[in-house]
Amino acid sequence: MSEASMSNPSASELRGALAAFMAASRTRDAGKIAAALTRICDLEQRLGPDAPPMLRHYLERRSYQKALDFLDSGRAESETPQCGSPS
């Protein structure tokens, strides 16, 4: 995902917050988990209309590892969620 594709927040800010949450979850540090969740929720609320639909999908469902993987993967930003669609 290119940094230019998201207005606010930047992909790097969101990536950092998601990585902090994953790290805190592994250590089960409740204070760091809460802080990271607060940051993720704040950044999610600030996403512009140009944010990729798949990223929104993962964040809305609190699939934070998938959101982080999406940001790191460089997958097509035009992908849309296919939940419930027959294959």
PEPE-V307216 format. One record per residue. N is the residue number from 1. RES is the residue in one letter. PHI is phi in whole degrees, 0 to 359 (* if undefined). Layout:
N	RES	PHI
N	RES	PHI
//
This chain:
1	M	*
2	S	279
3	E	298
4	A	288
5	S	281
6	M	239
7	S	280
8	N	224
9	P	282
10	S	283
11	A	300
12	S	292
13	E	297
14	L	294
15	R	302
16	G	297
17	A	294
18	L	294
19	A	296
20	A	297
21	F	296
22	M	297
23	A	295
24	A	295
25	S	295
26	R	296
27	T	268
28	R	58
29	D	274
30	A	302
31	G	296
32	K	288
33	I	298
34	A	298
35	A	296
36	A	293
37	L	297
38	T	299
39	R	295
40	I	300
41	C	298
42	D	297
43	L	294
44	E	299
45	Q	294
46	R	268
47	L	300
48	G	278
49	P	294
50	D	272
51	A	295
52	P	301
53	P	303
54	M	294
55	L	297
56	R	303
57	H	304
58	Y	296
59	L	293
60	E	298
61	R	264
62	R	56
63	S	269
64	Y	291
65	Q	295
66	K	294
67	A	297
68	L	295
69	D	300
70	F	300
71	L	298
72	D	278
73	S	276
74	G	73
75	R	298
76	A	303
77	E	287
78	S	271
79	E	302
80	T	237
81	P	300
82	Q	240
83	C	304
84	G	78
85	S	274
86	P	294
87	S	274
//
